[in-house]
């Protein structure tokens, strides 16, 4: 998962975090301090420059009497925080600052700084990713029972039951972002059948039930179509959606994964789609095995299981195969190319790509609805848990 250090500070803020501009416009008579969270980008004597996650950089003057504490990722209170000097704060550290307008109105003065070291955040992120790998599952939501806190998801050929408690952290992906760090606090009531879901927690002995510590879910679109135009400067590709017959502008970001299926693999998947049972024949296994055999049911982070090409194909989990397919750059796409895309919810005419796959002409010829039936549960949506051991591993 991608770690968002801001979440660790929320318990400190009695009021909402405000944008930098609002902080600078705070009233001189305001009694309560304004709280700003950001990463340190510059230090000059008693002056700190913070870059909030949104908004313009903010420069603070740290009062000589300021209270400065260092806390650890995961801390729920300041009981274990350590007093430090301003010299103990470094560029890259995360800071929650309590600020007031300077008495002369020239800027902002910080009276409290809560610091989290960049190195500690990196270590926590690594530990979180390892735990998602070890105890994470993922799939498409089938049912949601808010009264009992129970959800079921389709994870490959299996149906898994997710149990949530009042202590379970629930987040929802932003409609316009695939970053886990942009996922917002949410509730089970906001999760619907068809959503992508990742859950992290302890599994039952048979691996079929998970007591979730954390859940992240979101609505993602499956788009199959042909390229109308490519704009590398804007990092967009416009696609004619085969379902709606309308153009959709797809935004490509650094997190978007773009691949091109080798012709042999695309042909083999097309053959599989034509089989009513969904079972691959011996020749299909032979054709796809070199591409699909991989440790880990998911990528970033991967799982602990090992799957053959047949299992990967039957489960619809093509992310394992995509790991071994060549990447494709935006300028390599041309008008008329067939593509299959998993994207953010976005708007009817615009979305951000989670994964874009080219070279899919044989698949769409075999099944125009392939983007729904084949790739629906295959995607790494920018963090959260990836399915762990798949059909074989349990914790």
ABEGO torsion letter per residue (X at the ends): XBBBAAAAAAAABABBBBBAAAAAABBAABABBBBBBBBBABBBEABBBBBBABEBBBBBBBBAABBBBBBBBGBABAAABBBBBAAABBBGBBBBBBBBBBAAGAEBBBABBBBBBAAAAAAAAAAAAAAAAAABBBEBBABBBAAAGBBBBBBEABBBBBBBBAABBBBBBBAABABAAABBBBBAAABBBGBBBBBBEBBBAAGABBBBABBBBBBBBBBBBBBABBBAAAGBBBBBBAAAGBBBBBBBBAABBBBBBBAAAAAAAAAAAABAAGBBBAAAAAAAAAAABBBEABBOBBBABBBBAAAAAAAGBAAAAAAABBBBBAAABBBGBBBBBBBBAEBAABBBBABBBBGAAAAAAABAAAAAAAAAAABBAGEEBBBBAEAABBX
